[in-house]
Amino acid sequence: MTNYGLVIDQERCIGCQACAVSCKQENNVPMGQFWNRVLTEGGDKIDTPSGGYPEDGGSGSLDMEYQPTACQHCENAPCVKVCPVNATYTRDDGIVEIDYDKCIGCRYCMAACPYNARVFNWDEPEQMPEEGTGDVAARPQGVVEKCTFCSHRVDEGLDPACVVNCPADARIFGDLDDEGSTVSKYINEYETDQLLEDRGTDPKTHYISGEMSPGRPQTSDKMESELDDVSPWSDGTEDVPSEAGGSDSSGSGGSHHSIEGDADPHVPAVGSGGDD
Amino acid sequence: MNNPQQPRLTPIDEWEDEATAMLDGVEYNTELGLRMARDAIRVSNGELSDAEFHEKYHEEVLAEFGEDERPTKPEGFDDD
């Protein structure tokens, strides 16, 4: 069964907020609200580092670290368990979603979410431009809303907007139940953490830190799960599906590169293109 | 960065204050919401089963919302 999840390489994240902006645009998120944002660790403000510049020949302690955060689409989601009207639910593919027609705005789910990933529409939502943005209808006043892993895109075979628009290739989306998927390979190969693991929520977002991964080039506008023969680590020349039945059983010319600890960071190929 | 509407990570010892603030002004029972939120995390932790959680709050949820559609309902559970 499909079980969608996300890997975020914090060593690749440059804190540019492109994921936050593209999420806001794609999902028609109202003014003043964010479903997805990049937190800064250390400094007092969003763009200030911790520590200080070197003084008097010292080494200094300047440091800037980023923590991209959104709904973690938990396996054991407390928000789902508390919803008295079953407005918050887990789809068969693991995505936690809200039925806005059912939501009564009790905010019990917000209180139960350890990640503060949900926002409440206190007022009539305002969009800029007024007609809204992206491909998702605006949610009404008085409901709770949050990241959906761009389920409307996933249903069309597309990666979430934050993944496609990450200029650092720091985000990888795919099927956690498929051992051959890139997300699974990354989780197996790299040291990954889940946020607030002690809560037992088993988030489907995994964070790489300590060692930079090769990153994942956007090979096309289709999700990897629909491109069986695409190597996510190829140099771009092999980034097209081969003809069905045309595989070489000898394995020569195989396109699947292994992830090496000293692999070069990915440099996006010119013209590889997103989908928007 | 301190806007309670925005996602961030909250240390467990500060969670209760934030949860209380989130529920402030809600037209439903805020104290019930706080208790259920706390126990929902205990369910995630494995300290409480889905069935125990459901039964513990079923009467109160029914009284407050007039329905109890939580997915934690055990098989064969009598709604009445």
Chai-1 contact restraints between the chains, C-beta under 6 A:
chainA,res_idxA,chainB,res_idxB,connection_type,confidence,min_distance_angstrom,max_distance_angstrom,comment,restraint_id
A,F34,B,Q6,contact,1.0,0.0,6.0,A-B,restraint_1
A,L39,B,R8,contact,1.0,0.0,6.0,A-B,restraint_2
A,T69,B,P7,contact,1.0,0.0,6.0,A-B,restraint_3
A,N76,B,S44,contact,1.0,0.0,6.0,A-B,restraint_4
A,P78,B,A40,contact,1.0,0.0,6.0,A-B,restraint_5
A,P78,B,I41,contact,1.0,0.0,6.0,A-B,restraint_6
A,P78,B,S44,contact,1.0,0.0,6.0,A-B,restraint_7
A,K81,B,A40,contact,1.0,0.0,6.0,A-B,restraint_8
A,K81,B,V43,contact,1.0,0.0,6.0,A-B,restraint_9
A,K81,B,T72,contact,1.0,0.0,6.0,A-B,restraint_10
A,V82,B,M36,contact,1.0,0.0,6.0,A-B,restraint_11
A,V82,B,A37,contact,1.0,0.0,6.0,A-B,restraint_12
A,V82,B,A40,contact,1.0,0.0,6.0,A-B,restraint_13
A,P84,B,V61,contact,1.0,0.0,6.0,A-B,restraint_14
A,P84,B,F65,contact,1.0,0.0,6.0,A-B,restraint_15
A,V85,B,E69,contact,1.0,0.0,6.0,A-B,restraint_16
A,N86,B,E69,contact,1.0,0.0,6.0,A-B,restraint_17
A,C106,B,Y28,contact,1.0,0.0,6.0,A-B,restraint_18
A,R107,B,M22,contact,1.0,0.0,6.0,A-B,restraint_19
A,R107,B,L23,contact,1.0,0.0,6.0,A-B,restraint_20
A,R107,B,V26,contact,1.0,0.0,6.0,A-B,restraint_21
A,Y108,B,G33,contact,1.0,0.0,6.0,A-B,restraint_22
A,Y108,B,M36,contact,1.0,0.0,6.0,A-B,restraint_23
A,M110,B,M22,contact,1.0,0.0,6.0,A-B,restraint_24
A,A111,B,A19,contact,1.0,0.0,6.0,A-B,restraint_25
A,A111,B,M22,contact,1.0,0.0,6.0,A-B,restraint_26
A,A111,B,L23,contact,1.0,0.0,6.0,A-B,restraint_27
A,A111,B,G33,contact,1.0,0.0,6.0,A-B,restraint_28
A,A111,B,A37,contact,1.0,0.0,6.0,A-B,restraint_29
A,A112,B,A37,contact,1.0,0.0,6.0,A-B,restraint_30
A,A112,B,A40,contact,1.0,0.0,6.0,A-B,restraint_31
A,N116,B,P7,contact,1.0,0.0,6.0,A-B,restraint_32
A,N116,B,R8,contact,1.0,0.0,6.0,A-B,restraint_33
A,A117,B,P7,contact,1.0,0.0,6.0,A-B,restraint_34
A,V119,B,Q5,contact,1.0,0.0,6.0,A-B,restraint_35
A,R199,B,I41,contact,1.0,0.0,6.0,A-B,restraint_36
A,R199,B,S44,contact,1.0,0.0,6.0,A-B,restraint_37
A,G200,B,S44,contact,1.0,0.0,6.0,A-B,restraint_38
A,G200,B,N45,contact,1.0,0.0,6.0,A-B,restraint_39
A,G200,B,G46,contact,1.0,0.0,6.0,A-B,restraint_40
A,T201,B,S44,contact,1.0,0.0,6.0,A-B,restraint_41
